[in-house]
Amino acid sequence: MKLYSTNSPEEFVSLREAVLRGLPQDNGLYMPETIPQLSADFFEKLTKYSFQELSYQVVSTLLQGALPEEVLKNIIESAIDFPAPVVQLDDDTYVLELFHGNTLAFKDFGARFMSRLMSYFVKDDDRELVILVATSGDTGSAVANGFHGVENIKVIVLYPQGRVSDLQERQMTTLGKNITALQVDGSFDDCQRLVKQAFLDQELTQAHQLTSANSINISRLIPQMLYYFEAYKQLLEKEVDTEKIVFTVPSGNFGNITAGLLAQKMGLPIKKFVAATNDNDVFHQYLKTGEYNPSVSVQTLSNAMDVGAPSNFARIKDLCFTWSEIKDLIESYTVNDEDTITKMQAVYKKHEYTACPHTAVGLESWERHQAENPEAKSVILSTAHPMKFGDVIEKALGATSELPEKLAVLTKREKSFTQMSAQFKDFKKYLLDMNN
Ligand SMILES: *Cc1c(COP(=O)(O)O)cnc(C)c1O
């Protein structure tokens, strides 16, 4: 398998290089040179496959021998080790729950797969791989968890002091082993600046083999294709008319929806996607006007989607080519905080279903789409467990439900972190002293 950068389509790198580098030097994004089609035989047998079996079929078809068969099987088995159930709300509405992994958000799929792939690629290196990740909450916990206990890899998570929830902080600071948490006296932007500066610092890149684990890494998108196939399989089992299905995807950086587009390119018969966004509506404006104007993000209740410059936009353009082709494939809706809360209440009242704010943005977008397309049915991707956002649940529904076990155990664990100023010289000294 070869990959190119969206900015230099004629230069190719190996899977190993794309995964360990993350971002090409020309600031583009890595894409597979070819996207092979799954066979008719695969789709005929789909309902007979387990989630892991279909995952192996899809990934081995895409990677075309880039990894030995046994290695890939092991990676899939240990990374895709939790279910993605489709829950029916009414005749036309199905929710795909992607929050049954360790940190209760869909990012567990990408982080677990990426960690095992990186670990395989560096296993014979004499130097440890040091992963720096700046986070505003969800990404740091998924990455820390995904890499926890993985040999020859060290993870350093930088998070802004006082700006992540107590549970999110606990998810990052109670792991120990190869995970180090730095509580930065600054904002998320400061954290991101420190990480970026570290990559540019020669003394640091000589002292350590540094990489990043943010969402633009191609190895996080690959496993995100898999649950589209898994959802489709479950719809077939439920004898749903899949011709009418649109996938509704709550979107921020647009990685999740890009993974859906890749699944479609590999042959998954989906005709339409609905991009559900909050007030950060850069993509929505692009579909309307054909002009792409990234901006600064605004804060909303669905905060994991507060993105002003969706980083996967370059990949969507690369896959679909023109504005009108993108418009044919994706419809978008923007849902403000007030409508998000109203939707959470309505869904609870009607179905006794508690949706996280991101999922609620998806459900509301679907309702608006359905009003214009009464024949359609939809699978809405549910991106996080509602109790990750207990304060919003309380605001919307008046009470919260019990904490799931995976979060409840955290409240009993001791937090452990190092405080760090937002000055690069302090961060640099910390990294240089680390091995001594
Ligand atoms: C990251 C995230 C999103 C947005 O996903 P993208 O791939 O960035 O579009 C939506 N919901 C939740 C809960 C997330 O953590």
The ligand as a Gaussian input file, in Angstrom:
#p B3LYP/6-31G(d) Opt

LIG

0 1
 C      -14.462000      14.081000      18.084000
 C      -15.935000      14.050000      18.329000
 C      -16.865000      14.440000      17.329000
 C      -16.436000      14.989000      15.983000
 O      -15.857000      14.026000      15.160000
 P      -15.007000      14.457000      13.865000
 O      -14.407000      13.208000      13.350000
 O      -13.977000      15.420000      14.375000
 O      -15.936000      15.092000      12.911000
 C      -18.208000      14.331000      17.605000
 N      -18.639000      13.888000      18.813000
 C      -17.788000      13.525000      19.793000
 C      -18.330000      13.078000      21.092000
 C      -16.399000      13.577000      19.595000
 O      -15.556000      13.241000      20.599000

